[in-house]
Amino acid sequence: QVQLVESGGGLVQAGDSLRLSCAASGSTFSRYAMGWFRQAPGKERTFVAAISKYGGDIRIAASVKGRFTISRDNVKNILYLQMNSLKLEDTAVYYCAARRSVLVTTDSYEYWGQGTQVTVSS
């Protein structure tokens, strides 16, 4: 079983950049496909990005494509989400998630972190 802890959230201005991290422990990190999801106030959780076990396959939501990048370090056991050109609508709690099978863009991941708040102001 893997434990996930997100960090890196905060309050930024529109146009700024932010990098989220998700530290994994308790199991071999490379066994898991990883994903980032977000949930804005009053809305459902939505897919942001996903990456396969060794990084060879990446999926990015259309709403963030060209601005967000997902990556992973299987030596440090960390998942990253680089967020550039942040917009007001990117404000949400961001969650990382792990899945023992192939990456998917639905929320059918087995393990979830507690989330980190990202707030974008004008």
N, C-alpha and C positions, 0 to 999 in steps of 0.2 A: 504494500500500500504506500502511496506517495503522499507526502504533505507539501502543500504549496503556500507560499507567503509572498504576496505582492508588496511592492514598494515603489516610490517615485512619484506618486500623485502629488497634487498641490493646486494652488491658485495661480493661474497665469493669464496673460492678456491675449486677446485675439492676435493671431499671427506668430505667436511664440512657439517654441518647441519644448518637448518634454519626453523623457525616456522612462518608461515603466520597466520594472524588473519583476521577475517571478522566480524566487528561489525554491528549488525542489529538494526534498530530502526523504529518506526512508526507503528508497528503492532506486533501481538503476534508471537514470533519467532517460537514456536512449531507448528504453522500452516503450516510451509513450509518445504518441502524437500529441501536440500541444495546441491550445487555442486561446485566443483573447475574445472576451465578450464584454458588453457594456449594458448598463441599465440606467436610463435617465429617469428622473422623478416622474412617477405616474405612468411610466411606460414599461413595456415588456423588455426582457433581456434580449439583446440582439448580437449577432455574430459580427466580429470585427476582422479577425485574421486567424489563420491556422497554419501550422507547419508540421511536416512529417517528421518521423523519428530522427532522421539524419539530415533533414533540411532540404532534401531534394525536391520536395513538392510544397508549394506555398499557395495559399488562397487568401485573397484580400476582398473585403466587402467593397462594393462599388462606391459607397458613400465616403470611403477614406482612401481609395486607390489613388496613388500618386502623392499622397501626403504621409501615410503610415507605412512602416516597414516592420515586419516580424523577423526575428532571428533567434538563434539558440546557441548556447555553448555547452556541449555535452561533457566537457571536462570540468567546467565550473558548476554545472547543473543549474543553469540559469536560462530563463526565457526572457526575451526583450520585446518591447514594443516601442519603436521610435516614432514619435508623433510630431510632425512638422506642420507649419501653417495652420495652427489650431483655430477652430471656429467656435462660436458660441454653442452651436448644436453638438459639439463634442463633449459638452459637460455631461458627466455620468459617473457612476461607479464602474470601475473596470475590474474584471475578474479574469484570472487565468484558469485554465482547466486542462486536465490530462486524460488521455484515452489510450488504452492498451492496444487498440486496433488502428486501422488506417485513419487518417485525418478526415473529419467531416465538417461541414459548415452549419450543422444543426447543433443544438445544445445537448446532444447525447454523449456527454463526457462523464466519466465515472468519478473524477475527483475535481474539487473546486477549491480555490483560495477564498479568503474572506473579503477580498475586494479592496481597492484603493480609489479614493475620490479624486477626480479631475474636474476642476472648475475653471471655465474659460470666461473671462470678463471682457467687456468692451472698453 
